[in-house]
Amino acid sequence: MPLVVLTVAVIVLIATYLTWLASRLDRLAVRVTDARTGLTAQLALRVAAAGELVRQCELAELGEAVARARAAHAALAADGPLDNDAEAVENNLSRALRSAQVAATADRAPDALHAVDVAAARVALARQLHNDAVRDVRALRSRRVVRILRLSGRRPLPAYFEIDDALPVRSGGDGKIDGDADEHKPDGGTLNGDMTGLAP
């Protein structure tokens, strides 16, 4: 009888552990989906802010980058992949936003430039949150028991989104951006002390 009880207890413990693993995989998958939604929303807001700067200051180079990003975002809105093509488009926009041409708009359109910089800071934060979620999923799915029992089902392995999202250096040459964007912390801090700006 004690052996039967012990066997049943072990089976229950194993079943409980596997159920917990499957449940955690589901929660992490939802977290990745939410993080992707937040990231794509922030990318779209950055493009919108950059487009307004283009409208006010007639910046040809930035305008081209904005047009390409808008076209790419149409695919992202339809659940297109955050792949190398999407990364290339966003990298092109990031470089355009750090150009001397854009920096020179500080006197002509300070509010529009500030909006661009804040949007860029929020993109950097949203990307970090997305990649953190992807990292956690990949770490859990790398466990032997998860792989052997295929607890993740047929869900594809999520990929990191790697882009150049370094913030532009503005006035003072100290690498900081005036106003809200000063609060951006690449190590996981928040912008303005909350995450409201990351809602889709």
Secondary structure as UniProt FT lines:
FT   HELIX           2..57
FT   HELIX           60..77
FT   TURN            78..79
FT   HELIX           84..97
FT   HELIX           100..103
FT   HELIX           104..106
FT   TURN            107..108
FT   HELIX           110..141
FT   HELIX           144..149
FT   TURN            150..154
FT   TURN            171..172
FT   HELIX           179..183
FT   TURN            186..188
FT   TURN            192..193
FT   HELIX           196..198
//
